[in-house]
């Protein structure tokens, strides 16, 4: 796909039933080999002497849910604003949904290809939910019949159809957030940018939004997600990027856990002695061992294969096991490890 050329892909209506053949057409193997929906190279944004985003390069495949993680002030929202052409980039290049970011000829076409949920919902509070969606749908040039159908499907899915005629100003924060998500989807975009989509939502509403995101993922819609909720990213995202002005690492949660944390087995003993420790050093060599009181952490390559060997070594050394299990670090463990490492470039 050449920069500057927009291609509109047909897809099932938002929230509507999917054809049976879709399950074959959207096979995960096809998604992995699919075209790039976002292709950014060296994307940088400066504000005077402050570098908010520093030479970020990333690629997001069509049909992928990509999560951008980072602390406050890391540059997540600035990155999204550049990719969606809401602010100009200082340097670098990016192609989004086949449109060249910064190319004036592609601005309008880019708007029609993407949906954006910003940090602030930005709704017209004196107008009803229906009127808000109708207004933004008309701005996108939707015909009346398509617009009516999209609005009803979205508001029903967000459980707001019965309150569609109430002014948005009377809604709770969670309800406003759901209307804002519906607004981002009303024109059926091929690429959706979500900046903290579950912020201010109660647990039940947050689950509704997460389930909806997964439904969009099954429809092969590409989603770029900014979130502080690491468990949410782990459940939803195919890959994540960890940002702190620079992009520190990109990969699937599984890849990042393996690369940055490694595979370890936890062995807990009823009691520990120096002779037992010495015997296990010999029997488990060349594996790296780390003792923490009555607990032993063993670095392994394949826990399923090696754990029985570890158990045999412990028994042969005269140890009494109370627990043996594979450690499964969370995405939060990986995130904190990266964020608390030395500053990039230091």
Secondary structure, DSSP 8 states (H G I E B T S, - for coil): --TT---------TT----TTHHHHT-HHHHHT--EEEEEEEEEEEETTEEEEEEEEEEEETT-EEEEE--TTSSHHHHHHHHTTSS--SEEEEEETTEETT-GGGHHHHHHHEEEE-SS----TTSBHHHHHHHHHHHTT--HHHHHHHHHHHHHHTT-GGGTTSBGGGS-HHHHHHHHHHHHHTT--SEEEEESTTTT--HHHHHHHHHHHHHHHHTT-EEEEE-S-HHHHHHH-SEEEEESSSEEEEE-HHHHHHHHT-EEEEEEES---HHHHHHHHHHHTTS-EEEETTEEEEEES-HHHHHHHHHHHHHHTT--EEEEEEE---HHHHHHHHHTS--TT-
